[in-house]
Amino acid sequence: MEVVADTTVLIDLFRHRRRTEALAGLRQALGESVILLPWIVQAEYARGAYYQGIGREELEKYFQAYTPLPMTPDLIHLYAQTWAEMRQLKLRVDYPDLWIAVAALLRGVPVITRNRKHFEMVPGLEVVSYKIPLR
């Protein structure tokens, strides 16, 4: 199975890498899934990593564990169609999250996120969520 990861998944996997108990819910939700990273997830994560002083070499090494999803003409058209349909229904999803959602829709797989609310209004999108327990 494949899942499209929201940026929170990458952040949680990195931030809690030494607290395996904190990642139990995420690991259970993922199962044996292949994690797909849309271009915008890679960009969002890289932006934060650079801000934290993590360089390109370390980022590229981290991204090797995942399957990238590039920008394509089909993705652009599905994004535009979905945005227009949702706008007519007076539904709004933040710019990055809609790109992530349509990457999952185009691939026919769910999105995995800790922020279910960001995605649940996208028509036809399957959302898998998890929690990270407080310390």
C-alpha positions in Angstrom: 0.0 0.0 0.0 1.0 3.6 -0.5 0.2 6.8 1.4 0.9 10.4 0.7 2.5 12.0 3.7 1.6 15.4 5.0 4.7 17.4 6.2 3.7 16.6 9.8 4.6 13.0 9.2 8.2 13.9 8.3 8.5 16.3 11.1 7.2 13.7 13.6 9.4 10.9 12.3 12.5 13.2 12.7 11.6 14.9 15.9 10.6 11.8 17.7 13.1 9.4 16.2 14.6 8.6 19.6 11.2 8.3 21.3 9.8 5.2 19.6 6.9 5.0 22.0 5.7 8.4 20.8 5.7 7.1 17.2 3.6 4.0 18.0 0.4 5.5 16.6 2.1 6.7 13.5 3.8 3.4 12.9 0.5 1.6 13.4 -1.3 3.9 10.9 1.5 3.5 8.4 1.8 -0.3 8.6 3.9 -1.5 5.7 3.0 1.5 3.5 5.3 3.1 1.1 5.5 6.8 2.0 5.1 9.1 -1.0 6.3 12.7 -0.8 4.7 15.3 -3.0 7.0 18.1 -4.1 5.4 20.6 -1.8 6.0 18.3 1.3 9.6 18.1 0.3 9.8 21.9 0.0 8.0 22.6 3.3 10.2 20.2 5.2 13.4 21.5 3.5 12.4 25.1 4.4 12.1 24.2 8.1 15.3 22.1 8.0 17.4 24.8 6.4 16.0 27.2 9.1 17.2 24.7 11.7 20.7 24.6 10.2 20.3 21.2 8.4 22.0 21.2 5.1 21.3 19.9 1.6 23.4 16.7 2.0 21.6 15.6 5.2 18.2 16.5 3.7 18.8 14.5 0.5 19.9 11.5 2.7 16.7 11.8 4.8 14.5 12.0 1.7 16.0 8.8 0.3 13.8 6.7 2.5 10.7 8.0 0.7 9.3 8.0 -2.8 9.1 11.5 -4.4 6.0 12.7 -6.3 7.0 15.4 -8.8 4.9 18.3 -10.2 3.1 17.1 -13.3 0.6 18.5 -15.8 -2.0 16.1 -14.5 -1.4 17.3 -10.9 -1.7 20.9 -12.0 -5.0 20.3 -13.7 -6.4 18.3 -10.8 -5.4 20.9 -8.4 -7.1 23.7 -10.4 -10.3 21.6 -10.9 -10.5 20.6 -7.2 -9.8 24.2 -6.1 -12.6 25.5 -8.4 -15.1 22.9 -7.2 -14.3 23.5 -3.6 -14.5 27.3 -4.0 -18.0 26.9 -5.6 -19.0 24.9 -2.5 -17.5 27.5 -0.3 -14.9 25.0 1.1 -11.4 26.2 1.6 -8.2 24.3 2.2 -4.8 25.9 2.7 -2.6 26.2 -0.4 0.0 23.5 0.6 -2.6 21.1 1.9 -4.6 21.1 -1.2 -1.5 20.3 -3.3 -0.9 17.4 -0.9 -4.5 16.2 -1.1 -4.7 16.3 -4.9 -1.4 14.3 -5.1 -3.1 11.6 -3.1 -6.3 11.8 -5.2 -4.3 11.6 -8.4 -2.5 8.5 -7.1 -5.7 7.0 -5.6 -4.2 6.6 -2.1 -4.9 8.1 1.3 -3.2 11.1 2.9 -1.6 10.4 6.3 -1.5 13.4 8.7 -1.8 14.4 12.3 -3.9 17.3 11.2 -7.0 15.6 9.9 -9.0 18.8 9.9 -6.7 20.2 7.2 -7.8 17.5 4.7 -11.2 16.1 5.6 -13.2 18.5 3.6 -11.5 17.6 0.3 -14.1 15.6 -1.7 -13.2 12.0 -2.3 -10.0 12.1 -0.2 -9.3 9.3 2.2 -7.6 10.6 5.3 -5.6 8.5 7.8 -4.7 10.2 11.0 -2.6 9.5 14.1 -1.7 11.1 17.4 1.6 11.8 19.1 1.2 11.5 22.9 2.4 14.3 25.1 5.5 13.6 27.1 
